[in-house]
Amino acid sequence: MTMNTSLIIGVDAGGTHSKLVAVLADGTVLGTSVCEGLNYNAIGMAQARARLKLAVDKLLAKIGCTDYDGLSLGLSALDARADGATTASFAGDVFPPSKLLLDSDAYAALIGGLLGKPGVIAISGTGAMVLGLDENKKQHVIGGWGYKLDEPGGGYGVAIEGLKAALMSLEQIGPGTELGRSAMDFLGVDDARGLINALYEEGREPADIAKFARVVDRLAETGDSVSMEIVAGQMAILARMTGKVLERCPHRLCLHGGMFKHSGQMRRLFLQELSSLCADIEVHEMELPPELGAVLMHMMEHGTLTDEIVTRMKYTWERRTT
């Protein structure tokens, strides 16, 4: 391929869903694809690799190509640029390591959100992470602890707190809440013991559990006091995390992730708490989505990114999505 026709695939590799985009080196967006979550800390490296291979092959077939020149991923399993050993392990015998660029999903999202400018992104999806770039382009990260630590601020943290409150209520050792009945309905069981057994069923991934956060959020909206306390508490923690990163970075802020996208309540509570901690915050809408941020990340790494490329990328992306 020539310089202008070389193909870069960018991936927003989340914990629940992943999005792929194919872009020519001149910034022309050719096509998109989706697959399941690619967090190898939750599902294992082999399964993440297999899912990605299927999605890449699907995307290449869709756009009529047989190969690519770069595969750039923002991975929810990472909180910094992957080293050579991690890249080789992820590649296995499926992907050429020389074509791979792996960094955190938060970094790819920030690059897309602010087009590489210094600032901060707060992500509340399956998990939660806050990442900032200071004026010297140094990264500052808080969060991203993972499901084994009941990571606060994202869907999994909200869901786990909701499920614990449900069990406390069902076993009559905690305050009464609609979460008990809702949790049993969510998992299709009839009592507290069934709820516990269902949560430990083989194959139930953290992303599956995180979906209960929508139930907690809905009950908080309708006035369930326990659910309201959970949602407010989780957003307060995420706001404190964000405030600490903003202390080190310009006060440009993007919000990203399914919790912010689907819950006006969580977004409002988060910004309300953050405003009490940090003044003069500029909240920006995302300029480009994280999967295109991953493409920009690749171009920045190779010194090929220009304003003309960004303009063409935004134009061809908007034509495809509007």
Buried (B, 14 or more C-beta within 10 A) or exposed (E): EEEEEBBBBBBBBBBBBBBBBBBBBBBBBBBBBEBBBBBBBBBEBEBBBBBBBEBBEBBBEBBEBEEBBBBBBBBBBBBBBBEEEBBEBBBEEEBEEEBBBBBBBBBBBBBBBBBBBBBBBBBBBBBBBBBBBBEEEEBBBBBBBBBEEEBBBBBBBBBBBBBBBBBBBBBEEBEEBBBBEBBBEBBEBEEBEEBBEBBEEEEEBBBBBBBBBBBBBBBBBEEBEBBBBBBBBBBBBBBBBBBBBBEEBBBBBBBBBBBBEBBEBBBEBBBEBBBEBBEEBEBBEBBBBBBBBBBBBBBBBEEBBEEEBBEBBBEBBEEEEE
